[in-house]
């Protein structure tokens, strides 16, 4: 027969554990609720639902020959990731783009990519070191300053590739970009950026080349579901062609974004990145 002491001990143990379970059942739903609320606590300015940034790579001539004029017509500022040698080919056009308020970003000096592309064999990223990449990015910043009089605060990874070297010696140069720039943008990514979570040094960039507005609209609607930041990336700016962001699509996109009913903040990458950084405190 159990002693009075043993019975008392068991009852106390049961009551303590029972109390613990009661507390657990009370707090666990609260924790889930708080986590869910945390996902939606990020607030875009002026009650907007999402942010969209329009970005373009390589300093293609068509960007200042035709593209910036359309953006200027609507008062929209884009982000242009430039290669200095290409800027020189349309220098006056790029100076005008800067005066108009468009953001100029760094896209490296030599545009190194994997040597699997024949055109990149002599500047293959597999043959780079972190020191060589860092020096090239600093050189590019200096060239942009000399040519256009602006500091490049944002960067886009050439070909969207974030590594140097090969095999066991492969290294990410994301930390280098993080130290030199406010943000780094990828290419051919699969989704938008979650503002409360995203790594500014590894922003996703989604392709807008070759697409009509009815192909871009689902990306916008998907971003709205979570209040995301949709960073669109393109190259040439014209009516049609290879690696070309269609001006007809941009016109419809901008008009849609500027309709207050659609709750979209359209701004350059650096502007949005600074806002996110400020919101995170």
Residue pairs with C-beta under 8 A, 6 or more apart in sequence:
38 196
39 196
39 226
40 227
41 196
42 195
42 196
42 227
42 279
43 279
44 50
44 51
44 195
44 227
44 265
45 265
45 275
46 265
47 263
48 263
48 264
48 265
49 224
49 227
49 262
49 263
49 264
50 192
50 220
50 223
50 224
50 227
50 228
50 229
50 230
50 263
50 264
50 265
51 195
51 229
51 230
51 264
51 265
51 266
51 267
51 272
51 275
52 220
52 223
52 229
52 230
52 231
52 232
52 253
52 257
52 264
52 265
52 266
52 267
53 79
53 229
53 230
53 231
53 232
53 266
53 267
53 268
53 269
53 272
54 71
54 76
54 78
54 79
54 208
54 232
54 234
54 250
54 266
55 78
55 79
55 80
55 81
55 105
55 156
55 185
55 205
55 231
55 232
55 233
55 234
55 269
56 63
56 67
56 78
56 79
56 80
56 81
56 233
56 234
56 235
56 237
56 245
57 81
57 107
57 156
57 187
57 233
57 234
57 235
58 81
58 82
58 83
58 86
58 107
58 111
58 235
59 80
59 81
59 82
59 83
59 86
59 87
59 90
59 94
59 107
60 86
60 235
60 236
60 237
61 86
61 89
61 90
61 93
62 236
62 237
62 238
62 244
63 80
63 97
63 236
63 237
64 90
64 93
64 94
64 96
64 97
65 90
65 93
66 237
66 238
66 247
67 78
67 237
67 238
67 245
67 247
67 250
68 78
68 93
68 96
68 97
68 100
68 102
70 237
70 247
70 250
70 251
71 77
71 78
71 100
71 102
71 250
71 254
72 100
74 254
74 255
74 258
76 254
76 258
76 266
77 100
77 101
77 102
77 103
77 267
77 268
77 271
78 102
78 103
78 268
79 102
79 103
79 105
79 154
79 268
79 269
79 270
80 97
80 102
80 103
80 104
80 105
81 105
81 106
81 107
81 154
81 155
81 156
81 185
82 94
82 104
82 105
82 106
82 107
82 144
83 107
83 108
83 109
83 110
83 111
83 140
84 109
84 140
84 143
84 144
84 147
85 109
87 94
87 144
87 147
87 148
88 147
91 147
94 104
94 147
94 148
95 148
97 104
98 104
98 148
98 149
98 150
102 268
103 153
103 154
103 268
103 269
103 270
103 271
104 144
104 148
104 150
104 152
105 152
105 153
105 154
105 155
105 156
105 185
105 269
105 270
106 137
106 140
106 141
106 144
106 152
106 154
106 155
106 156
106 181
107 140
107 155
107 156
107 158
108 136
108 137
108 140
108 158
109 136
109 137
109 139
109 140
109 143
110 123
110 136
111 120
111 123
111 158
111 159
112 120
112 123
112 124
112 125
112 128
112 133
112 136
112 158
113 120
113 123
113 124
113 125
113 158
113 159
113 161
114 120
114 124
114 125
114 126
114 159
114 161
115 121
115 124
115 125
115 126
115 127
117 159
120 159
125 158
125 159
125 161
125 163
125 164
126 164
126 165
126 166
128 164
128 165
128 173
129 164
129 165
130 164
130 171
130 173
130 176
132 164
133 164
133 173
133 176
134 173
134 176
134 180
137 155
137 176
137 177
137 180
138 180
140 152
141 151
141 152
141 180
144 150
144 151
144 152
145 151
145 152
152 181
153 181
153 182
153 183
153 270
154 181
154 182
154 183
154 184
154 185
154 269
154 270
154 273
155 177
155 180
155 181
155 183
155 184
155 185
156 184
156 185
156 186
156 187
156 205
156 233
157 177
157 184
157 185
157 186
157 187
159 187
160 186
160 187
160 188
160 189
160 205
162 172
162 173
162 174
162 177
162 184
162 186
162 202
163 170
163 171
163 172
163 173
164 170
164 171
164 173
165 171
174 184
174 199
174 201
174 202
175 201
177 184
177 201
178 184
178 200
178 201
181 201
182 200
182 270
182 273
182 274
182 277
183 200
183 201
183 203
183 269
183 270
183 273
184 200
184 201
184 202
184 203
185 203
185 204
185 205
185 231
185 233
185 269
186 202
186 203
186 204
186 205
187 205
187 207
187 233
188 205
188 206
188 207
189 204
189 205
189 206
190 204
190 206
191 204
191 206
191 222
191 228
192 204
192 206
192 219
192 222
192 223
192 226
192 228
192 229
192 230
192 231
193 203
193 204
193 228
193 229
193 230
193 231
194 226
194 228
194 229
195 227
195 228
195 229
195 276
195 279
196 280
198 204
198 229
198 276
200 273
200 276
200 277
203 229
203 231
203 269
203 273
204 231
205 231
205 232
205 233
206 219
206 230
206 231
206 232
206 233
207 232
207 233
207 234
208 216
208 232
208 233
208 234
208 245
208 249
209 234
209 235
209 236
209 243
209 244
209 245
210 242
210 243
210 244
210 246
211 245
211 246
211 249
212 246
212 248
212 249
213 248
213 249
213 252
213 253
213 256
216 232
216 249
216 253
217 256
219 230
219 232
220 230
220 256
220 264
222 228
223 229
223 230
224 263
229 272
229 276
231 269
234 243
234 244
234 245
235 243
235 244
235 245
236 242
236 243
236 244
236 245
237 244
237 245
237 247
237 250
238 244
238 245
238 246
238 247
239 246
239 247
239 248
240 246
254 266
256 262
256 264
257 264
257 266
258 264
258 266
265 272
